[in-house]
Amino acid sequence: MTPFAPGVRRIENVRIAMRDGVELEADVYLPEGNGPFPTLLERTPYGRRLTNHADATLADPRPRPKPEMAATFARAGFAFVIQDCRGRYGSGGTFTKYLNEGADGVDTLAWIAAQPWCAGRIGTLGFSYGAHAQTALAIEGADRVAAMFIDSGGFSSAYHGGIRQGGAYELKQLTWALKHARLAYAADPVASAALAAVDIRDWVRVAPWRKGCSPLAAAPDYETFIADQWANETFSDFWRAPALYARGHYDRFPDVPVVLVSSWYDPYAATAAENWLGLTARKRSPIRLILGPWTHGQRSATFAGDVDFGPDATLDGNLAPDNTALRLAWFRRHLYGAGEDPLPHPVNIFVMGGGSGRRRPDGRLDHGGRWIGCDAWPPRDAVETPFFLTGAGGLAPATEAGAAARTFRADPSDPVPTVGGAIASGLPLMQAGAFDQRASKALFPEGGADVPLAARDDYLVFETPPLDAPLEVVGPVEADIWVSTSTPDADLALKLVDVHPPTADDPDGFAMNLCHGILRLRFRDGFEQARAMTPGEIVCVTVRLFPTANRFAAGHRLRLDIAGSNFPHFDVNPNTGAPAGEPSDPRVAETTIHTGADRPSRLRVFVRPAA
């Protein structure tokens, strides 16, 4: 044990044996004094002595290294253990993304509880992968855990959001794997050179990657988990593994205070809301939900992508002085029994909208917004409200009398480009956040024409007239679509959009993406088994979009966009119905959206009284 910083001692390079004999490495940070102390555990694959971009504040935007963060908690009276996950940095064993974290977490908790400096009350915290690691250990039997802070992760169901969605595969898994394989194999000159030579743009259209002949062939452990995720396209036992499927195991969670944090432009917004619903229905301890207007972990920023939400958008200064202060207050309350609950509202939601709609000096659109606190999700005053698609491209409060149809072509060789959204780890292919839905904003493919996506002939728009009064949409979003196709399979890729009217800054207006959803039609009857479409047959399907909270100002339009792809956010469907991994010749799908009284395609949102 050595002095590390004023008031903090560090025990370095502690080797902790797991049940299979593999040793994982950790550092322990202790306050001054004899203890024992309430203890915090963070488990990370990103290096226990490195820096994470999320460890920053509005007052100090410099991300703080992990040891500095641990020392902050130690000075506040907590023992702090930070551990490298299996197969990463100082820890032994083989890294398999997500799947080892439950057992390893429980074994680490048992070791901590046996140490003389541990008072027996243990809290867990962690961001992104560190959040996934927490839910995994909670499911595996974390009876020693007394409080949790789960930030931007913790799969409710990785199949339904985070790795796959609607049967499609999230290609951010590829960019993450390549980036971290390069780090993991940096000391191997042959593997490092092979990985450094990979241009992900050359590979992203190859679907799926096969073991031994992929850009990750030089990193076989990384290649294996990517190939397994991609090839397991049905909701099988693979996806019911506890680390990937909290919703199937909520009863096994400890009944302890939990904070769940995410944001509208984060891949885990739906996960956080679903975990809050699942845990509050079963537990008596306080469970808190925070959903802000940020991208992944950027809770101290006022903007996401090309849109700014104003000074009230940050966690800092609004819900707490900053995220570190919030976590300290949470654990002081629930491990020490000191102070007040820092989050008196069970649900803390940032409702986007209400700004000027003009460009700020930094060039971003001023959209504005405000925080609300409530005790339910969706809020109790929010009423599920349908908007029916019309044959003329409208969204109306009632169905039109006659039948109508609109058709678009989905060509796998020319997919609709991703322009923002709820994405993490997407660079260099795609960028998260809110953007005007124009092709030029996409990072992939490069050099796209500066035209609206709505101008493409493979893209349908359904929108309301300009609103006479503000409309506040807060809650889950779903669409029931009557559809037919010319092929055995096709995708429906949906987006909810807030259309700002033209201004001097944006003469064509600004179509701001709010949330997305996708459905691979061969999974329309359920994800356990694929069933090909019968060409020309009209069926009704439900597409689940991500949740959102947005105030559509008077003069704006509420819009639903429908296309056959959203690439490279998701892999491109060849439209053949062939299972993942089987070669097939891609086909152009003629996809028709049907509307009218007999086929009432509709968007369903929750509308609350506009303040």
Order of alpha helices (4+ residues) and beta strands (2+ residues): beta-beta-beta-beta-alpha-beta-alpha-beta-alpha-beta-beta-beta-alpha-alpha-alpha-alpha-beta-alpha-beta-beta-beta-alpha-beta-beta-beta-beta-beta-beta-beta-beta-beta-beta-beta-beta-beta-beta
